[in-house]
Amino acid sequence: MRVHVINTGTELLLGHVLNTHLTFIARELFPLGLRVERQSTVPDGAAIRDAMAAALKEADVVFVTGGLGPTTDDVTREAAAELFSLTLHQDSKVAEAIKLRLRTRGFPMTDRILRQADVPEGAEVLPNANGTAPGLYLKRNTARRTRHLFLLPGPPRELEPMFRRSVLPMLVDINKGAVAPQVRTFRIACVGESVVEEAVGPQLLALPGIELGYCARPGEVDVRVIGSAAVLDEADKIIKEAFAQQLYTTGDEDLEEVVVRLLAQRKHTLAVAESCTGGALASRITDVPGASAVFLAGFVTYANEAKAEMLRVTRTTISTQGAVSEAVARQMAEGAIARAGSDYALATTGIAGPSGGSDEKPVGTVFIAVASASGETQVHRRRFQTDRSSFKQLVTETALELLRERLVAEEGESAAA
Amino acid sequence: MRVHVINTGTELLLGHVLNTHLTFIARELFPLGLRVERQSTVPDGAAIRDAMAAALKEADVVFVTGGLGPTTDDVTREAAAELFSLTLHQDSKVAEAIKLRLRTRGFPMTDRILRQADVPEGAEVLPNANGTAPGLYLKRNTARRTRHLFLLPGPPRELEPMFRRSVLPMLVDINKGAVAPQVRTFRIACVGESVVEEAVGPQLLALPGIELGYCARPGEVDVRVIGSAAVLDEADKIIKEAFAQQLYTTGDEDLEEVVVRLLAQRKHTLAVAESCTGGALASRITDVPGASAVFLAGFVTYANEAKAEMLRVTRTTISTQGAVSEAVARQMAEGAIARAGSDYALATTGIAGPSGGSDEKPVGTVFIAVASASGETQVHRRRFQTDRSSFKQLVTETALELLRERLVAEEGESAAA
């Protein structure tokens, strides 16, 4: 089954609106063993009919989003009717539903709005629980194969529930007998994409029928493996052997979720002291629902005075070693533990740029400290040469990963003890 | 000039990654008088060559994103060379740049990485300031017209600066003589989209030849007006009359940039005390280059103990009024000023959810305090019923807007005095 998605809407091509439909539809289809082979965005108007005609030549299932509304630039319904040489007639049930919807909201009824009740003959209506325009389903049988055309509304809050309620059950039926592939994503922190591929690529590609993809994100690489259960198990072994330490999940968890979960499991608490990350580390941690069980406090000590005042970093250390130094990172982390009474602390101090670097400490230099109330403080020096916001992302990713590795190592020690 | 965009990447078609390139490219092109006519997403592999061939038949300018990296599924470079029957050769300058980049980062050099220095003969190299893979530009003259093919890296943090630095100047040259339309974006904080449309929509649409677009973001609405200089001036009057207070810029500045600029202009400083926003407010402020001139410190007091310890919120107030209360927000902001010695402070305390609400203070309730060392403390109560991360975004947007309005009002008073 070949699937194409056509997104209509001049606003998409003008860049006014981000297209989230492809992501949504692709994720919904995958468990059914269906994948989107191609997606295109076309402007409102005649291009819609041409794009539908081209897609139906190649694909078995075509989704068209948008262009079902009441305004003059909404022409998807008419384009589909024209393409299949069908006449449009007003569907009385749809018309009633639209009238009821407007009445309960106190909006006046107009001819323009009622256009949305026009249905090509033989089309199936997909009810819209969150708007006036229904979706439409058209089937076309030829000698060789059956083609399925779904017309869906543009607003995500209308399309998404309609897709789950009406489209998915129809697809299950259309697609019966297909075997859904299995996918597993291995998320590896703080290693470059090419290093990952070199270490595991050749071995993985030798597995029968494997499909392999790499996705580099700031501070991490995701390895996506598609294949049989046996292939996934083999891939698991290969990747775990190469990146036992840096592989932080094969599930859906983000790195901050893993860290919060590990801390919560052992009822430990965390504080953070941030200079160059400016609150971004605390913000990532507090993005996790339930973070309040482990996260006590964050100190965003941007000014030197704040480092001294809030974290008891000594002024002498700042003046002799500099605010961006191993000693200051250490004192910040230890100060955070002392002030917040937490079990662990992370501290960051660095030069995000674009200015402020020196020969000894160029822009992008950062010191990250991991401290625990009961153990020693480790300080790591790194350099990330990138823009300001990627710098913050890379430093927070590295800090979280350093803490995660420490928690896992301590877990190992206590299990061995 | 007809423009097509081809996005490559199986991860896009699997729905693992949201495609932000179309939005970015479309917005960058618009001021040049160029619009994207069509966009398509194709999987890694042979489909890339076919899509390029099809696009070059119709379009004058084709952008291809992704597939330039070091891994085996990166085949865009080879596909373009094959399509134009060009041989690839290693570009010594690019190879040197890659080697230097890896050396400064302490990464090992491999053949795979060096593949990225392969350039089709006659192609122009577009330097990549944020990654190893350069962009490539290929020109093809036929009797009838000239076609322009740009190959750009997939990661947005690499593509976006490259586009602005290298591609835009080339497009200006390619497109010379074209009349760019004028566009102005009015960014309005803390007002709903339908309220904005109702207030200014009919008047704006009456202007001759206007093109109007609304874009709702968390906590703000952007009104985009396209038209002649006279139309833009008229639109300016209409929108300023309706939203004098909430219109925070007609330029490119984000709200946090406006706030940092206003504080810097009058040499005032800021501290923040955050509970429910968990560092997100400090992080947005420190995203602005030069924030260190105005931002002294952030207190992320997630635990009640931290509010008492770090900000001297009284324990009685917490136990009688609750941690989410007007009194606690006030004490947090005033505590931040006292501890950091700043001129202004913002404080947030609220219930992000998904749990923790009550009848009196349901999930989504938040108190935002704006304090100044020389004036009174204002506390605002709001409710945002949304998911956790949108909640943080809405609260930080509102807090920044409240501070901006106060700074502007005080400016007016001191000017009047």
Boltz contact constraints between the chains, C-beta under 6 A:
constraints:
  - contact:
      token1: [A, 13]
      token2: [B, 36]
      max_distance: 6.0
  - contact:
      token1: [A, 14]
      token2: [B, 26]
      max_distance: 6.0
  - contact:
      token1: [A, 15]
      token2: [B, 23]
      max_distance: 6.0
  - contact:
      token1: [A, 15]
      token2: [B, 26]
      max_distance: 6.0
  - contact:
      token1: [A, 15]
      token2: [B, 27]
      max_distance: 6.0
  - contact:
      token1: [A, 16]
      token2: [B, 213]
      max_distance: 6.0
  - contact:
      token1: [A, 16]
      token2: [B, 215]
      max_distance: 6.0
  - contact:
      token1: [A, 18]
      token2: [B, 23]
      max_distance: 6.0
  - contact:
      token1: [A, 23]
      token2: [B, 15]
      max_distance: 6.0
  - contact:
      token1: [A, 23]
      token2: [B, 18]
      max_distance: 6.0
  - contact:
      token1: [A, 26]
      token2: [B, 13]
      max_distance: 6.0
  - contact:
      token1: [A, 26]
      token2: [B, 14]
      max_distance: 6.0
  - contact:
      token1: [A, 26]
      token2: [B, 15]
      max_distance: 6.0
  - contact:
      token1: [A, 27]
      token2: [B, 15]
      max_distance: 6.0
  - contact:
      token1: [A, 36]
      token2: [B, 13]
      max_distance: 6.0
  - contact:
      token1: [A, 39]
      token2: [B, 41]
      max_distance: 6.0
  - contact:
      token1: [A, 40]
      token2: [B, 40]
      max_distance: 6.0
  - contact:
      token1: [A, 41]
      token2: [B, 39]
      max_distance: 6.0
  - contact:
      token1: [A, 42]
      token2: [B, 38]
      max_distance: 6.0
  - contact:
      token1: [A, 192]
      token2: [B, 107]
      max_distance: 6.0
  - contact:
      token1: [A, 194]
      token2: [B, 70]
      max_distance: 6.0
  - contact:
      token1: [A, 194]
      token2: [B, 112]
      max_distance: 6.0
  - contact:
      token1: [A, 194]
      token2: [B, 113]
      max_distance: 6.0
  - contact:
      token1: [A, 197]
      token2: [B, 71]
      max_distance: 6.0
  - contact:
      token1: [A, 198]
      token2: [B, 110]
      max_distance: 6.0
  - contact:
      token1: [A, 213]
      token2: [B, 10]
      max_distance: 6.0
  - contact:
      token1: [A, 213]
      token2: [B, 11]
      max_distance: 6.0
  - contact:
      token1: [A, 214]
      token2: [B, 71]
      max_distance: 6.0
  - contact:
      token1: [A, 215]
      token2: [B, 11]
      max_distance: 6.0
  - contact:
      token1: [A, 278]
      token2: [B, 282]
      max_distance: 6.0
  - contact:
      token1: [A, 278]
      token2: [B, 283]
      max_distance: 6.0
  - contact:
      token1: [A, 278]
      token2: [B, 286]
      max_distance: 6.0
  - contact:
      token1: [A, 279]
      token2: [B, 279]
      max_distance: 6.0
  - contact:
      token1: [A, 279]
      token2: [B, 282]
      max_distance: 6.0
  - contact:
      token1: [A, 279]
      token2: [B, 283]
      max_distance: 6.0
  - contact:
      token1: [A, 279]
      token2: [B, 298]
      max_distance: 6.0
  - contact:
      token1: [A, 280]
      token2: [B, 283]
      max_distance: 6.0
  - contact:
      token1: [A, 282]
      token2: [B, 278]
      max_distance: 6.0
  - contact:
      token1: [A, 282]
      token2: [B, 279]
      max_distance: 6.0
  - contact:
      token1: [A, 282]
      token2: [B, 300]
      max_distance: 6.0
  - contact:
      token1: [A, 283]
      token2: [B, 278]
      max_distance: 6.0
  - contact:
      token1: [A, 283]
      token2: [B, 279]
      max_distance: 6.0
  - contact:
      token1: [A, 283]
      token2: [B, 280]
      max_distance: 6.0
  - contact:
      token1: [A, 283]
      token2: [B, 283]
      max_distance: 6.0
  - contact:
      token1: [A, 286]
      token2: [B, 278]
      max_distance: 6.0
  - contact:
      token1: [A, 287]
      token2: [B, 389]
      max_distance: 6.0
  - contact:
      token1: [A, 292]
      token2: [B, 302]
      max_distance: 6.0
  - contact:
      token1: [A, 295]
      token2: [B, 302]
      max_distance: 6.0
  - contact:
      token1: [A, 296]
      token2: [B, 303]
      max_distance: 6.0
  - contact:
      token1: [A, 296]
      token2: [B, 306]
      max_distance: 6.0
  - contact:
      token1: [A, 297]
      token2: [B, 300]
      max_distance: 6.0
  - contact:
      token1: [A, 297]
      token2: [B, 301]
      max_distance: 6.0
  - contact:
      token1: [A, 297]
      token2: [B, 306]
      max_distance: 6.0
  - contact:
      token1: [A, 298]
      token2: [B, 279]
      max_distance: 6.0
  - contact:
      token1: [A, 298]
      token2: [B, 300]
      max_distance: 6.0
  - contact:
      token1: [A, 300]
      token2: [B, 282]
      max_distance: 6.0
  - contact:
      token1: [A, 300]
      token2: [B, 297]
      max_distance: 6.0
  - contact:
      token1: [A, 300]
      token2: [B, 298]
      max_distance: 6.0
  - contact:
      token1: [A, 301]
      token2: [B, 297]
      max_distance: 6.0
  - contact:
      token1: [A, 302]
      token2: [B, 292]
      max_distance: 6.0
  - contact:
      token1: [A, 302]
      token2: [B, 295]
      max_distance: 6.0
  - contact:
      token1: [A, 303]
      token2: [B, 296]
      max_distance: 6.0
  - contact:
      token1: [A, 306]
      token2: [B, 296]
      max_distance: 6.0
  - contact:
      token1: [A, 306]
      token2: [B, 297]
      max_distance: 6.0
  - contact:
      token1: [A, 386]
      token2: [B, 130]
      max_distance: 6.0
  - contact:
      token1: [A, 389]
      token2: [B, 287]
      max_distance: 6.0
  - contact:
      token1: [A, 390]
      token2: [B, 157]
      max_distance: 6.0
